[in-house]
Amino acid sequence: MSKGVMQMITEARSRVGSVSPAEAADRLTAGTAVLVDVRQSTEWDHGHIDGSVPAPRGLLEFFADPASPKHAEALDATRPVIVVCHSGARAALAAATLQDMGFEDVSILE
């Protein structure tokens, strides 16, 4: 049986942890994590969290794969990653994808 998007989001959230904004800020300030913003570039242009790395959901796999010419150096599978979007849905799907790609420590910004 096929899955709907809501089921996929629920499953992704159940396997990926989350961090509070305060914890994320502490980790970013300490340099112990990278914040990845998976919103579209037009959303990013309207405002984003300082220090976050833009990686639109539709291109995330290319930005995360070191073998890809589009690889973003900030996306290192051994470094903790916090994923953010507008509502958390894309972040959940993106975080699950990063886990599938071998990222060891992935969470979603609450």
Secondary structure, DSSP 8 states (H G I E B T S, - for coil): ----HHHHHHHHHHHSEEE-HHHHHHHHHHTS-EEEE-S-HHHHHT---TT-EE--GGGHHHHH-TTSTT--TT--TTS-EEEE-SSSHHHHHHHHHHHHTT-SSEEEE-
